Amino acid sequence: MTFPAPPCRKIALIGYEGVQSLDLVGPLEVFSMANRFGARPRYEVLLASPDGGEIICNSGLRLAGSLALEQLPADIDTLLVGGGDPQGLAAVSSTAVLDWLRRQDGAT
């Protein structure tokens, strides 16, 4: 008996200035490695930030090429928002990230 291959799942990793790098890089590594063990990729990992472009983590690590939140597709299966230091978390809680999350949930 043959079962159909499961669909490719869209994973969005949300970062912002001051995010903890491990919270983005760790899941990126896990999902990327999982894609190596099948006949075809099971995960499409998308890195995003409020305005797109470069994300400067609280360690100083710079992650380039993120999508703007508004560029993310509507059919995301899993959404992970990175944590950060107190200053980063305070800044992100009063910015576009929180507003975008509320819109995704239909809360606004």
C-alpha positions as CSV (number, residue, x, y, z in Angstrom):
1,M,0.0,0.0,0.0
2,T,1.4,3.4,-1.0
3,F,0.4,6.6,0.8
4,P,0.5,10.0,-0.9
5,A,3.3,12.3,0.1
6,P,2.3,14.9,2.6
7,P,2.2,18.5,1.3
8,C,5.1,20.8,1.7
9,R,4.5,22.9,4.9
10,K,5.2,26.6,5.0
11,I,7.1,27.7,8.1
12,A,7.6,31.4,8.8
13,L,10.3,32.6,11.2
14,I,9.7,36.1,12.4
15,G,12.6,38.2,13.6
16,Y,13.2,41.8,14.5
17,E,16.1,44.0,15.7
18,G,17.2,42.5,19.0
19,V,15.9,39.0,18.4
20,Q,17.8,36.0,19.9
21,S,19.6,34.5,17.0
22,L,19.2,30.9,18.2
23,D,15.4,31.4,18.0
24,L,15.7,31.9,14.3
25,V,18.8,29.9,13.3
26,G,17.9,26.8,15.4
27,P,14.5,26.2,13.7
28,L,16.0,27.1,10.3
29,E,18.6,24.4,10.7
30,V,16.1,21.8,12.0
31,F,13.7,22.3,9.1
32,S,16.5,22.5,6.5
33,M,18.0,19.3,7.8
34,A,14.6,17.5,7.7
35,N,14.3,18.4,4.0
36,R,17.4,16.4,3.3
37,F,15.9,13.1,4.4
38,G,13.0,12.8,2.0
39,A,12.5,12.4,-1.7
40,R,11.4,16.0,-1.8
41,P,11.4,18.9,0.6
42,R,8.7,18.8,3.3
43,Y,9.2,22.3,4.6
44,E,9.5,25.7,2.9
45,V,11.1,28.0,5.5
46,L,10.5,31.8,5.1
47,L,12.5,34.3,7.2
48,A,10.6,37.6,7.8
49,S,10.9,40.8,9.7
50,P,8.7,44.0,10.0
51,D,10.2,45.7,6.9
52,G,12.2,42.9,5.3
53,G,15.9,43.0,4.6
54,E,18.5,42.6,7.3
55,I,17.7,41.5,10.9
56,I,20.3,42.5,13.5
57,C,20.2,39.9,16.4
58,N,21.0,40.8,20.0
59,S,24.4,39.1,19.6
60,G,25.2,41.3,16.6
61,L,24.7,38.5,14.1
62,R,23.1,39.9,10.9
63,L,20.7,37.8,8.9
64,A,20.1,39.1,5.4
65,G,17.3,38.7,3.0
66,S,14.2,38.5,5.1
67,L,10.8,39.2,3.6
68,A,8.7,42.0,4.9
69,L,5.8,40.7,7.0
70,E,3.3,41.9,4.3
71,Q,5.1,39.8,1.7
72,L,4.4,36.5,3.6
73,P,1.8,34.3,2.0
74,A,-1.5,33.8,3.6
75,D,-1.3,30.1,3.8
76,I,1.4,29.7,6.4
77,D,1.2,26.4,8.3
78,T,3.5,27.3,11.2
79,L,4.6,30.7,12.6
80,L,7.5,31.1,15.0
81,V,8.3,34.5,16.5
82,G,11.8,34.7,18.0
83,G,12.4,35.9,21.5
84,G,14.9,38.5,22.5
85,D,16.4,40.6,25.2
86,P,14.1,42.9,27.2
87,Q,14.8,45.9,24.9
88,G,14.1,44.0,21.8
89,L,10.9,42.5,23.2
90,A,9.7,45.9,24.4
91,A,10.4,47.4,21.0
92,V,8.7,44.6,19.0
93,S,5.6,44.6,21.2
94,S,4.8,48.1,20.1
95,T,5.5,47.8,16.4
96,A,4.3,46.3,13.2
97,V,5.0,42.7,14.3
98,L,2.3,42.7,17.0
99,D,-0.2,44.4,14.6
100,W,0.6,41.9,11.9
101,L,0.1,39.0,14.3
102,R,-3.3,40.4,15.4
103,R,-4.4,40.7,11.7
104,Q,-3.4,37.1,11.0
105,D,-5.5,35.9,13.9
106,G,-8.4,38.1,12.8
107,A,-8.3,39.9,16.2
108,T,-8.3,43.5,14.7
